[in-house]
Amino acid sequence: MKKVFQRSGRRQSDLSPVRTPGKTRQTVVPVRLENLPPTITSLQRLVAKLTAKVIRQAEALRPPVLDDLGLIPALHSLAKSVSKQAGIRVDLTVSAAVEKLDIAQRTILYRVVQESLSNVVRHAHASRVDVQIQKLARTVRLTIQDDGRAFDVERAWRAAGKKRLGLIAMRERIGLLGGSLSIESVRGTGTTICAVIPLTAGLQT
C-alpha cells in the first residue's frame, strides 16, 4: 500500500509552534500602580487602608508598651499621664507577680485600669485615686478607689447611653477571664471598683 502525503499550503510561520519539554525562561515585568486599571488600583488602596486599620486596632487592644516594658511600667506611665493631664493624684501599688500572668490577663487588667481612670477624670471630679493589684493564693485582685462624686450603680448598669458603656465593657473583659467585677459607690466616700480573676494552676500558691 502506498502512503499518501498531503502538502499543506500554509507557510511555516502560519503553523502553531511545537512545544518541547524543558526549561522555559520567564521574564518578570514590574507593574507600576499608575498603569493598573482604576478598579485594581482602588482595591489595592482599600486593602492598604484596611491593613492599617487592623494594625491600629491591634495596638489599641494591646498597647505596645505592654510588650516592650511589661504591665507595671505601663501602669506607671498611665498613672503619670493621668496625673499630669487631669491634676489627679494616682497612687499605684502592684505586686511584682502580675508580670507572670499571660498576655491576655495583663492586657485586660491594663484596660480596666485605663477605663476606670478615664471615668474618674470625666465623671467623678476626684482629687485622688488608689490603684492596687494584689496576687492572692488563687486569684488576682484589682481595686480602684477614688474620692470623687458617687453615682447610682444600679442605674449605671441599666444605662444604655454611651456615658456609662465603659462599665459594661470592663465587666465583660473581666468575665472573659472567668472573673468578676463589682462596683460600690457611696455619697461622701467615693467609688470603689473591684475585679477578681482566677490564677492558672501554675501560678497558684
C-alpha distance (Angstrom), angle and dihedral (degrees) to the residues before:
residue distance angle dihedral
M1 . . .
K2 3.77 . .
K3 3.75 118.8 .
V4 3.74 113.6 -131.1
F5 3.78 119.3 -147.1
Q6 3.78 120.1 -164.1
R7 3.76 117.9 -151.4
S8 3.73 115.6 -138.7
G9 3.71 117.9 -131.0
R10 3.81 92.7 -146.1
R11 3.75 121.8 101.7
Q12 3.79 121.1 -120.2
S13 3.79 90.8 -106.2
D14 3.82 89.6 59.6
L15 3.76 94.0 56.1
S16 3.80 122.1 96.2
P17 3.78 112.1 -104.8
V18 3.78 116.8 -101.6
R19 3.82 112.5 -124.7
T20 3.74 118.2 -145.5
P21 3.79 125.2 -167.2
G22 3.76 116.0 -100.0
K23 3.77 142.7 86.1
T24 3.77 119.4 -35.9
R25 3.75 126.0 -154.2
Q26 3.79 116.9 -127.9
T27 3.75 123.8 -162.6
V28 3.81 117.4 -152.9
V29 3.76 111.7 -146.0
P30 3.81 113.9 -162.0
V31 3.78 113.5 -124.1
R32 3.76 116.5 -139.8
L33 3.81 117.7 -147.8
E34 3.79 92.8 -128.4
N35 3.81 90.7 55.6
L36 3.81 93.8 56.9
P37 3.79 121.4 98.1
P38 3.82 112.9 -94.9
T39 3.82 92.3 -109.8
I40 3.82 93.9 56.1
T41 3.79 91.4 44.2
S42 3.79 90.9 52.8
L43 3.79 91.5 48.7
Q44 3.80 92.3 51.0
R45 3.77 91.3 50.4
L46 3.81 90.6 47.8
V47 3.83 90.9 51.6
A48 3.80 90.9 49.6
K49 3.79 90.6 49.2
L50 3.81 93.2 49.0
T51 3.81 91.4 47.0
A52 3.79 91.3 53.2
K53 3.81 89.6 48.5
V54 3.81 92.0 51.7
I55 3.80 90.6 50.7
R56 3.81 91.3 50.6
Q57 3.80 91.1 49.1
A58 3.79 91.9 48.6
E59 3.80 90.4 51.8
A60 3.79 89.7 48.1
L61 3.79 91.9 52.2
R62 3.79 92.9 47.6
P63 3.80 114.4 20.4
P64 3.83 112.3 -138.0
V65 3.80 89.9 -126.3
L66 3.81 89.0 69.9
D67 3.80 90.5 60.1
D68 3.79 94.7 39.0
L69 3.81 101.1 44.4
G70 3.80 110.2 4.3
L71 3.80 136.1 -113.9
I72 3.81 98.9 -65.6
P73 3.84 96.7 52.5
A74 3.81 89.2 43.3
L75 3.81 90.9 54.3
H76 3.81 91.9 46.6
S77 3.79 89.4 52.0
L78 3.81 90.7 48.9
A79 3.81 92.9 48.2
K80 3.80 91.6 48.7
S81 3.79 91.3 50.0
V82 3.83 93.1 50.1
S83 3.79 91.8 47.1
K84 3.77 92.3 50.3
Q85 3.79 97.4 44.6
A86 3.81 100.5 37.6
G87 3.80 101.9 27.8
I88 3.80 91.4 -124.7
R89 3.78 121.2 138.7
V90 3.81 109.9 -124.6
D91 3.81 117.1 -167.0
L92 3.79 113.4 -164.9
T93 3.81 126.6 -164.2
V94 3.80 116.3 174.1
S95 3.78 130.9 170.5
A96 3.81 112.1 -123.1
A97 3.82 88.5 -133.4
V98 3.81 91.4 74.8
E99 3.79 89.6 78.2
K100 3.82 86.8 71.0
L101 3.80 91.4 62.4
D102 3.78 117.1 104.4
I103 3.79 119.8 -97.2
A104 3.81 93.9 -102.1
Q105 3.81 92.0 55.5
R106 3.80 93.5 45.5
T107 3.79 92.1 47.2
I108 3.80 93.6 51.0
L109 3.81 92.8 46.4
Y110 3.79 89.0 51.9
R111 3.80 92.3 48.4
V112 3.81 93.1 49.2
V113 3.80 91.2 51.2
Q114 3.79 90.3 46.3
E115 3.81 93.5 50.2
S116 3.80 91.9 44.9
L117 3.79 93.2 52.1
S118 3.79 89.4 46.7
N119 3.81 90.2 54.2
V120 3.79 90.9 48.1
V121 3.79 91.4 52.7
R122 3.82 94.1 46.5
H123 3.79 102.0 38.4
A124 3.79 116.8 9.4
H125 3.81 102.8 60.4
A126 3.81 86.7 -148.9
S127 3.79 127.9 166.3
R128 3.80 96.8 -156.7
V129 3.80 139.7 28.2
D130 3.80 127.0 -170.3
V131 3.81 116.8 -156.1
Q132 3.80 119.5 -171.0
I133 3.80 130.8 175.0
Q134 3.79 114.0 -172.7
K135 3.78 130.0 -176.1
L136 3.77 109.5 -141.3
A137 3.80 128.9 -178.2
R138 3.81 96.7 -79.8
T139 3.79 104.8 0.2
V140 3.78 145.2 42.8
R141 3.79 115.6 -128.1
L142 3.80 123.7 -155.9
T143 3.80 117.2 -166.2
I144 3.79 124.6 -176.4
Q145 3.80 116.4 -177.9
D146 3.79 127.8 177.5
D147 3.81 133.2 -178.1
G148 3.78 94.7 -138.6
R149 3.77 137.5 111.0
A150 3.79 115.7 -46.9
F151 3.79 125.9 -130.4
D152 3.79 139.3 -163.9
V153 3.81 103.0 -88.2
E154 3.82 97.0 -165.8
R155 3.76 91.2 49.9
A156 3.80 90.2 48.2
W157 3.81 91.6 53.9
R158 3.79 90.1 51.9
A159 3.77 94.4 46.2
A160 3.78 114.1 112.2
G161 3.79 96.2 -170.6
K162 3.78 124.1 103.5
K163 3.79 91.1 -112.1
R164 3.81 93.6 82.2
L165 3.79 103.3 19.5
G166 3.80 88.4 109.1
L167 3.80 89.8 72.6
I168 3.79 91.3 57.4
A169 3.80 91.3 47.5
M170 3.80 91.1 52.5
R171 3.79 92.5 50.5
E172 3.80 91.6 48.4
R173 3.79 92.5 49.3
I174 3.78 92.7 51.0
G175 3.80 89.0 45.7
L176 3.80 89.9 57.5
L177 3.81 87.1 64.0
G178 3.79 92.6 50.0
G179 3.79 90.9 -105.3
S180 3.78 137.6 120.5
L181 3.78 136.6 -124.5
S182 3.79 128.2 -154.4
I183 3.79 132.8 -178.0
E184 3.78 128.7 -157.1
S185 3.77 120.8 -175.5
V186 3.82 121.6 -179.0
R187 3.78 127.0 -178.1
G188 3.78 110.8 -112.9
T189 3.82 92.8 14.6
G190 3.78 107.2 58.3
T191 3.78 135.6 -133.2
T192 3.78 131.3 -47.8
I193 3.79 123.1 -164.5
C194 3.79 116.6 -167.1
A195 3.80 123.8 -172.4
V196 3.80 123.9 -178.2
I197 3.79 124.3 -170.4
P198 3.81 127.4 -178.4
L199 3.79 121.4 -114.7
T200 3.77 122.8 -128.1
A201 3.79 115.7 -109.1
G202 3.80 92.8 -101.7
L203 3.81 92.9 58.8
Q204 3.80 98.3 43.3
T205 3.81 117.4 107.8
